[in-house]
Every structure is written in structure tokens, then in C-alpha cells.
Amino acid sequence: MEHVQEHDEGLVQTQMYWVERPVYNQEFLQGQLHKKEKTSQSLGQKIARSCRCSSKKAKSHLYSFLPVLKWLPRYPVKEYLLGDIVSGISTGVMQLPQGLAYALLAAVPPVFGLYSSFYPVFLYTFFGTSRHISIGTFAVISLMIGGVAVREAPDEMFNIMESNSTNSTDLLENYKARDAMRVKVAVAVTLLSGIIQLSLGLLRFGFVAIYLTEPLVRGFTTAAAVHVFTSQLKYLLGIKTKRYSGALSVVYSLIAVLSNITKTNIATLVVGLTCIVLLLSGKEINDRFKKKLPVPIPMEIIVVIVATGVSAGMNLSNTYEVDIVGDIPKGLLAPKVPDINLLSAVFVDALAIAIVGFSMAVSMAKIFALKHGYTIDGNQELIALGICNSAGSFFQTFSITCSMSRSLVQESTGGKTQIAGTLSSIMVLLVIVAIGYLFEPLPQTVLAAIVMVNLKGMFKQFGDITHFWRTSKIELAIWIVAFVASVLLGLDYGLLTAVAFAMITIIYRTQSPQYRILGQIPNTDIYCDVEDYEEVKEYPGIKIFQANASLYFANSELYTSALKKKTGVDPCAVLAAKKKAEKRHAKELQQTNEHREKAVLKHTSDMETSVKHEVINDELPLNGKSADANAQDTSPDELEHFMEPMTNVHYIILDFTPVNFVDSVGAKTLKSVIEEYKEVGVFVRIAGCSGPVMDDLTRLNFFEKSTTRDLLFHSVHDAVLSCQLKVGSVPQTASDLFVTTSQTHMEN
């Protein structure tokens, strides 16, 4: 019995809390709270404050701009050095063949791939904030560079025709002139993309990468893999075809390869297929035994060394007409200013390359930072990539970014800091200045095989289609649009199309939010969708409406339509029904008057009592009242008899908890909703407005005589309590609830 008594006392206290709890509306809170005084600064004061310098601030900016000054003095040599050395060597042996191979994608001689694998990688050590990513050549960026180079310096400009004939002296000169021009174009694009990245970083625009969502990037890179694979077919088969760029370049390249398939060089094909088998086998072994192997087997450099030796020993170039890498200059080139006259022609391409390159690098950097427990600075990454590209362009490099495959190797082989990247760049430098000429007999089909095998991970992204089909149809649409547009329109315009489509999906989501009617979970102040839970109950006469989007010009009409549909109360329909009822009532009054006139005429012509009684009983209104009296005494209550039964909703509460902002159109819509419902006797309340939304409404002059701040409540529950107090239902509801719960407890 004591337990029952304690339980009943708890119920009474709980319900007394809900009954006596004060209602917090906006007017009440303004009376109780006092805003802090904030001193506003002028633009000149803000500029002066930002330009003010101190030793502490200067040191902070220096460390931010040169992160190496912060981590290098604290470098734990005994713990990190061995892992960085092993990782640097492992990454370096991958950097060499990939640098040579990706130069083919960039449509420049292979040695420029080595330059791009040295200068930017070395510079990133000083300016980068990620400890594990491997900066250097990357297939997607190299292909985008190659597309621009081929467009600006096509074969026709140098009288180079599609042919498998033997080279002549004039043809070799034309090839050299074409390659020199393409190098100028690639360097100009690299300079401009670096300037764009550096400018965005200094302006703190690192957030631009968020517009390249994961489905977009994966669809785009999968399309790039298709472009890369198609461009390497001619090297694998040993045939000479024109390199296409722009829209439908994949289709044209396939047609060109298939039309010349009978001219395939069998020796080139055999060497290429053999290398593909060896590389795939090496990757499979590394994947299966990665826990047992101290370092991954460097199959790429092994294949390059063996293929170079076989080509030199068998003289494949002269004996079987196998295309080889050719001349690799010894040593580094002198710095040279890029051709600035080309910048205007490649601006759009440079912008796309800058954003894609940064997106690739920062996404991979975030993965490793999260895994190893440190943070990266997106803006500093932009600055680092900008310096690597812009400064590297003076040394004849082309645009670089993070390589996914090399980054995984660098991290898995024990790399701890940027020292690993520095060591890999030093290995490339040794090849350039000492033994680069040894790779001149390397068949180009070997480089094509390396590129194709490295596309394996990208082609696996086709599995995203089934994943996104199960999880999100909108993200699937973004993936497909990014893939199809990039394949058909080219990587530059395909990327722009994909970004535009992704922005459209954002607009679509805000224009088509989910609308709900909320109800209360009994004995709580929690409100949920009445359609999702059986226990959730609505209060009689009160509708709680919620939309999980902001209220602005794009969805204001949809918001109003959904509100009318969900609540079941359409003010326009109610007013129209009222007017129709009034019109029908007036018509009935007119008919009554006509009957009265006829009755008077009949009474005048026939004075017999029987006829008079007949007229009164059959045609005049009941209770002995005349039609004229009815017409004069008609009241609004009697008018309701002629209207169809209306809803019993008296209050509508708009839950603004999910609303982030309201624009001028949204504020006007909200005010119109309040006034329209007020005309039909339904009062609107707003609950859960955040501070920014309140500021928006105040700035838009929302609060006037008709819409005062007492319409706003701190929470949905406060609004419900206020509505119940005004209709006098709280005490009754609490009492009924107490009786019900007490009876249930006693029965149990």
C-alpha cells in the first residue's frame, strides 16, 4: 500500500507540474531576459584589428604558413625515422614508373612526369599538413591536362597525320615541335591552376570542396577511368591514332582504335598483356598477404626494369617496331617562365583542375588524419597545392595532386610524416640526374599496362550503383549524371554539369521537404509524427504542423499547400463555402418574399376564412411568424444552418524547430497564413524559433499590430499549454489523465 501511495503521489506531482508549469512565449522571455550589449565595429576598425601585428600573432601565422617549422623540431628520430625511410623507398619505386606512365596521359614526353614527381613532392614537405598522402602525378589530373594540351596543340597544327608508316626526319621534327607546344600548354595550365588554388587558400575558401560530394567525385573518377583506359588502348596495341579531346572523345577514340585494329603490333600487344598479368598478380599477392609481407612487392618497378632490359637486349624498337620511351635528358632543366599568352585560353580548364585536384587531396588527407588522430587545415592544403603547382610550373612540371594508390602504400609501409614523401622525391631526383637514360628502351606499352592496372580500384566503383540504389536514389542520380556527363561531354564540362546537377538536387530537397502533423507522447513534452507511432495522440482542436526545411521563396507556396492539406483546414475553401451559404440563404429569402407576395394577393382576392387558413398553414413560415420577420431577425447562428459542417480545429501550431532561415517571401507567406486562418476563427501559433530566425523575422518587419510576439513560443509544448489554457482544457485533461492512470494502477 505504501508503494501504491508513493506512486500515486508521484503521478499527482507530475500532473501538477504540467498544469502549473509556466508558459514560455516570446513576450514572456523578452520581459525576463536582457540582451548583452555588443559594441559594433566599423569596417575600418575591423581592418585595423586584423592588420595589427604582435610577436605571438606573427609566430602563429608563420607556423600556419610553414607547418614544417612546427613538426620538424619535435620529430622523434628513433620512433619515426626507420618507418619513414622504408615508406619513402617503397613510395619512390612506385613514383618512378607512374611518373613516366602518367606523362603519356598528359600528352607530354615521359621525362616531364619525372619532373612532376620531384619538385612538387619536395615542396609539399614544407607547406603540407597531411603526414600520409603521397603528392605527385595522378591519372585523372594527368588526363585532364592531356585533354587541354591536345585541344590547344592538335596534330593537324604540325602536319602530323594518322599513320603507321616509318618515321622520317621531317616527321620527327614535327613531333618535337608538337611536344614542345603541348609542354607549354601543360605548364600554363599548371601555373594558372596553382594560382587559383593559392588564391582560394589565402582567401580561406577551403570549403569549396564540399560541393564535390562523394557520389559526384566517385562517378567523375569512374568516368575518368573510362577515358584513361580508352586513351591507353592504342599504346597497348601498338597502333597510331589521333588523340581526341572534348565531347564524345571516348567514342571517337574507340572508333579510331577499332578501325585500325588490323594494324596491331603483335610484339607490342604480347609485351603489354604480359605486363598486365604480372602487375595484376603482384597486386593480388600484396592484397592477400599484406599482413605477412613487411613491405608490398614493388611489382611496377620490377616490371619496368625487366621490360627495359628485355627491350634493350632484343632491340624491340628496331626489330619489331615497338614504340619506346625514347630520349630522356640527363639532369634538371633550367627554370623558365611559362607562356602567359596561353592563360586566357585555358582558364576554365585550370579552374576545374584546381578544384578536382584539391578535392582529391583533401578527401584522402581527411581519411588518414581521422585514422591517426590528427587534424589537417583545408585552407593550408590549398596553399600547399597552389605553391607546388605554381612554383613547379617554372621547372616544367604539370599539375599534381594526391595519388590514392601511392598514399595507401606510404601509410601501410610505416610512413609517419612528410619525411617519407621527401625521400621518395629524392629517389626520383637520383634517377633524373644519374640513371634516367637507362629507361630510354622502355616500351610504351609497359607504361600503358601500368596505367590500366592502376585503374582497377576506380573500375570497382561501378559497385556504387547497387549501394546507392539501396541507400539514396538522389545520390545515385548524382553518381550517374557525373559519370555519363563526364564520359560524353569530357571531364571539364562533365564536372561542371555534375556540380550543377548536385546543386539542383539541393534545391529539390528544400522544395520538397517532409511535412508532418505532430502529436504528444502521453505524460511527456515530446512530440512525434502521428502517422509513425500508435501511442502518439493529438489534442482536440489543436493541430501541430512541422516541415523539415527553411521557409523561403522556393518552397513558400508548397508550404502553404501542405499546411492546408495536412491540417484539413483550407481558409479559402471555408470562406468560399460561407459565401455560397450566404448566397443560398439570400436566394431562399427571396423565394420566401415571393411566396409572401403571392399569399397577400390571394388573401386580397379571396376573403374566405378557409382559404386564408390554407395559405397560412401551407405557405407561410411556422410559429406564426412572417417571412419579413425572418428576414429581419436572421442571425449568424442561424446562418450556420445553411453552411456545411466545418472542422473543429481552433489552433494551429507551426513547429519552426527545423527552420534555419526565413526570407522576405517566407515572412509574407507566414503573415498571410496567420491572417487567413484568423478570418475563419483558427488561430496560428509559432513554436521553436531559433535566434537567427527571430533576427530574420525582426529585420523583415514581421512583428506588427496583427502579428505580435505573443504568437511565438519557446517550444511546442509551451504553445500547446497556452492553447489549452485559452480553451480551458488543461485542468480537465489533467484530471481525466489522473483518473485514468490511477484506475489502471489499481487494476494492476
Helices and strands as residue ranges (DSSP letters): H 2-20, H 26-32, H 43-51, H 55-65, H 68-71, H 77-105, H 111-116, H 119-127, E 134-136, H 139-152, G 155-158, H 169-202, G 206-211, H 214-237, H 249-259, G 261-263, H 266-288, H 299-314, H 316-319, G 340-346, H 347-372, H 378-393, E 401-403, H 404-412, H 419-430, I 431-435, G 436-439, H 444-454, H 456-459, G 460-463, H 464-471, H 473-489, H 491-511, E 515-520, E 527-529, E 542-547, H 556-567, H 571-605, H 609-619, H 627-632, H 636-639, G 640-642, E 651-655, H 664-679, E 683-687, H 691-699, G 709-711, E 712-713, H 716-727, H 730-747
